[in-house]
């Protein structure tokens, strides 16, 4: 009878742990949504660039609000396999003539951001 108790206790303990350890064995793909934002591309942004130049460098923005066409939102959402998801944002501001005048968000401007465009 002693071995039956050991088997019963081990089955109860195994059922209490659930499938959490088995879940790590299952392959999960990385899920990317939104814009792919590369830090090296962000570092190439320069004050005074036109909207077309920015679009060539970063691609089209994720969001341009109807009432605020001079503010562009780039959003990158990444969920690696079994890790926690992370979201990064880049918000670009343009003046009335369509030239880049500012940026904020999770990415750093390059050291040449305020240099003259050639």
Secondary structure, 3 states (H helix, E strand, C coil): CHHHHHHHHHHHHHHHHCCHHHHCCCCCCCEEEECCCCHHHHHCCCCCCEHHHHHHHHCCCCEECCCCCCEEEEEEEEECCCCCCEEEEEEEEECCCCEEEEEEECCCCCCCCCCCCC
